[in-house]
Amino acid sequence: MSAKQVAWNRMFSAVGMQNTSDHYNDYAKHYEEDCISLGYTEPKVAADMLKQVMPNFEDENLQVLDIAAGTGLVADDLRAANFQGKIDGIDGSAKMLEKAKEKGNYRNLVEEFILPDKPLPYDDNSYDVVICLGSLSVPHVQPEVIKEFMRVTKCGGLIIFSVATTPRSAGYEKKLVEIAKSMEGSMQWENVRMVKGAIYEVNFETKTEDPENAKTGTSFYLYRRL
Ligand SMILES: C[S@@+](CC[C@H](N)C(=O)[O-])C[C@H]1O[C@@H](n2cnc3c(N)ncnc32)[C@H](O)[C@@H]1O
């Protein structure tokens, strides 16, 4: 079996998991090798988007919150793009966070499972940027939590998140967009940019490695808190 196929089978089983933290505690040892095999580029795309829209991207006083930080791939790509500020992270999996901590890119890491009716453990207006990648999906972080992303962001700060655009996740994305638009309608935030990309170089729906069809889509949403 090819490395890509092995990675694909493992990552695919992650998508359907209900007991998410247990799963990721087990999966932590393979997560990054599978991301490489599958061509996962979301953290790099998000770091590049932020760099494009933030003239002060390299300011060491900036504070970023990485939601569902996992093994810290987001911080890896922020640092690779020369981000000099502080990065905090939160995730429900202790083992994923252990990997993130080893790299030394985070100021503070919190192990906590994020639920729609539970506030994030941060004060209002705390962060210049809030990031959540690869984690807004049915068995992971629920769409209502984007209201909390906004609450903990400073006025004028940025919120960036991704969501898969596969047929299976269409209902989830629809709900997410409804909430995001209602927040726009009530002048809580404004949309800065929406970019379509690819999460993986495989197609999760058809399970094909055929290069013509081998893509799983994603949307990146970038908002500014008003
Ligand atoms: C696919 S990984 C993405 C990690 C990282 N953001 C990245 O881009 O590599 C999903 C992560 O979300 C975490 N996670 C999923 N649901 C969560 C929840 N409700 N609360 C906290 N963490 C959650 C998992 O533990 C896992 O580390």
The ligand as an SDF file (V2000), in Angstrom:
LIG
                    3D

 27 29  0  0  0  0  0  0  0  0999 V2000
   -7.1530   17.9800   11.5850 C   0  0  0  0  0  0  0  0  0  0  0  0
   -6.4320   18.5030   13.1020 S   0  0  0  0  0  0  0  0  0  0  0  0
   -5.9540   20.1690   12.6790 C   0  0  0  0  0  0  0  0  0  0  0  0
   -4.8330   20.6670   13.5370 C   0  0  0  0  0  0  0  0  0  0  0  0
   -4.2180   21.9740   13.0910 C   0  0  0  0  0  0  0  0  0  0  0  0
   -5.1620   23.0720   13.1620 N   0  0  0  0  0  0  0  0  0  0  0  0
   -3.6480   21.8510   11.6980 C   0  0  0  0  0  0  0  0  0  0  0  0
   -4.0730   22.6110   10.8070 O   0  0  0  0  0  0  0  0  0  0  0  0
   -2.7720   21.0090   11.4920 O   0  0  0  0  0  0  0  0  0  0  0  0
   -7.8450   18.7300   14.1200 C   0  0  0  0  0  0  0  0  0  0  0  0
   -7.5000   19.1130   15.5580 C   0  0  0  0  0  0  0  0  0  0  0  0
   -8.6840   19.6020   16.1640 O   0  0  0  0  0  0  0  0  0  0  0  0
   -8.7470   19.1310   17.4910 C   0  0  0  0  0  0  0  0  0  0  0  0
  -10.1590   19.1740   17.8550 N   0  0  0  0  0  0  0  0  0  0  0  0
  -11.1800   18.6340   17.1790 C   0  0  0  0  0  0  0  0  0  0  0  0
  -12.3440   18.9430   17.7520 N   0  0  0  0  0  0  0  0  0  0  0  0
  -12.0370   19.7170   18.8260 C   0  0  0  0  0  0  0  0  0  0  0  0
  -12.8310   20.3740   19.8090 C   0  0  0  0  0  0  0  0  0  0  0  0
  -14.1780   20.3420   19.7770 N   0  0  0  0  0  0  0  0  0  0  0  0
  -12.1950   21.0540   20.7920 N   0  0  0  0  0  0  0  0  0  0  0  0
  -10.8410   21.1310   20.8090 C   0  0  0  0  0  0  0  0  0  0  0  0
  -10.0500   20.5480   19.8880 N   0  0  0  0  0  0  0  0  0  0  0  0
  -10.6450   19.8510   18.9040 C   0  0  0  0  0  0  0  0  0  0  0  0
   -8.1390   17.7550   17.4370 C   0  0  0  0  0  0  0  0  0  0  0  0
   -7.6900   17.3270   18.7120 O   0  0  0  0  0  0  0  0  0  0  0  0
   -7.0150   17.9680   16.4280 C   0  0  0  0  0  0  0  0  0  0  0  0
   -5.8260   18.3170   17.0570 O   0  0  0  0  0  0  0  0  0  0  0  0
  1  2  1  0
  2  3  1  0
  2 10  1  0
  3  4  1  0
  4  5  1  0
  5  6  1  0
  5  7  1  0
  7  8  2  0
  7  9  1  0
 10 11  1  0
 11 12  1  0
 11 26  1  0
 12 13  1  0
 13 14  1  0
 13 24  1  0
 14 15  1  0
 14 23  1  0
 15 16  2  0
 16 17  1  0
 17 18  1  0
 17 23  2  0
 18 19  1  0
 18 20  2  0
 20 21  1  0
 21 22  2  0
 22 23  1  0
 24 25  1  0
 24 26  1  0
 26 27  1  0
M  CHG  2   2   1   9  -1
M  END
$$$$
